[in-house]
Structure formats: C-alpha cells, structure tokens
Amino acid sequence: MALHMSETEPKLTVDEETVQRADKLYDLHEVDLLYDFLIAHTESTNDEILWRLARAASDKSKKQTDEESKKALTYEGFHYAERAIQLNDSNSAAHKVLMISVCKNIDK
C-alpha cells in the first residue's frame, strides 16, 4: 500500500497552523481578514503568533481614516510586539514590529 504525502508528513500543532494561515493571509494582502483571524489569539503565549498580530494591527492602522482608530491600533500592535519579545527576546521580527510602532508614535 502506497503512502500519501499527507500520511508521512508530521501533523502541525494548532499554533503552527495559526502561523501558516496568518502568513497566507498576509501574502494575499488580506489585512482585515488577517487581523480578524489573529485577534482571537490575543491571549496566546506564542511569540510567533503575537508578533504577527502586532504587524496586523499596525497594517490595519494604516487603513484607518480617523486618527483615534490609527492611534488605538498602533498602541495595540505595540502591546502585542512587546509581549512577543517578553516571551522570546531573540525574535527579531517582534523587535522589528515593535520599532515600527515606536517610530509611528514618534512621528505624531
């Protein structure tokens, strides 16, 4: 009996599936769908999910027309990036997203 590739590949964890789906939505430039998907993971303890949520909040802030919404999403993104760094200080993507959030706030 021949094995199908799916039978030989290791199963992904829920966090790995979440990251994979988030990356697909990001690649498709689906900013709102990505944010809506990841916002369900605000209590995650996975730095990879949190920095992606931070980036999604930052990207969504760019689409807002009113300054209060932009500011709120920017601070939200900052918070998630900060948490990702607390979980894994070596996560360069989290540091990058955090610095982008800081720079956005300095420009205001």
C-alpha positions, 0 to 999 in steps of 0.5 A: 500500500502506497503512502500519501504525502499527507500520511508521512508528513508530521501533523502541525500543532494548532499554533503552527497552523495559526502561523501558516494561515496568518502568513497566507493571509498576509501574502494575499494582502488580506489585512482585515481578514488577517487581523480578524483571524489573529485577534482571537489569539490575543491571549496566546503565549506564542511569540510567533503568533503575537508578533504577527498580530502586532504587524496586523494591527499596525497594517490595519492602522494604516487603513484607518481614516480617523486618527483615534482608530490609527492611534488605538491600533498602533498602541495595540500592535505595540502591546502585542510586539512587546509581549512577543519579545517578553516571551522570546527576546531573540525574535527579531521580527517582534523587535522589528514590529515593535520599532515600527510602532515606536517610530509611528508614535514618534512621528505624531 
